[in-house]
Amino acid sequence: MTDFEITEKAKALLGGMALEVANPSLRRVFITVAPGDLAAAVTALRDHLGFHYLATISGVDDKDDFELLYHFANKHACLNVRTRIPKAAPRIASITPIIPGAILYEREIQDMFGIIVENIPDARSLILPDDWPAENFPLRKDWKFERPEEKIPGGKS
């Protein structure tokens, strides 16, 4: 199956769920969906087009919104499902029931962006230490790094 065929089948399969479908370069397909349609779109792409492998989820802080990109791959193409959520209410439904391996990436976007992933089976912090300050998300553009006071064991503070 070519990337052009994947693009055309995705358009037909997703219908109105697909806000945009693009094939900007060889073996690359981008699909934009509304956050509420993400789970249904991922299920359809998995079941009908064979996109079972989720390579990662990446996020972008775009001032008023967060853009989430779900990077899928199969032997034919790399498919990126894009959705935008408002920064004022950063919530997205978990796709872990559909793609079980998504849990690690979903935990990472919670840690790094403060995006609440609803119905995630295990919401514990993945990357940040347990004593990390709440409301302090390192990949947000408004995050300010404050170096902690250095403490030398057995030395002066």
Secondary structure, DSSP 8 states (H G I E B T S, - for coil): --HHHHHHHHHHHHGGGEEEEEEEETTEEEEEE-GGGHHHHHHHHHHHH---EEEEEEEEEETTEEEEEEEEE-SS-EEEEEEEEETTS-EEE--TTTSTTHHHHHHHHHHHH--EEET-S--S-SSS-TT--TT--TTSTT----------TTS--
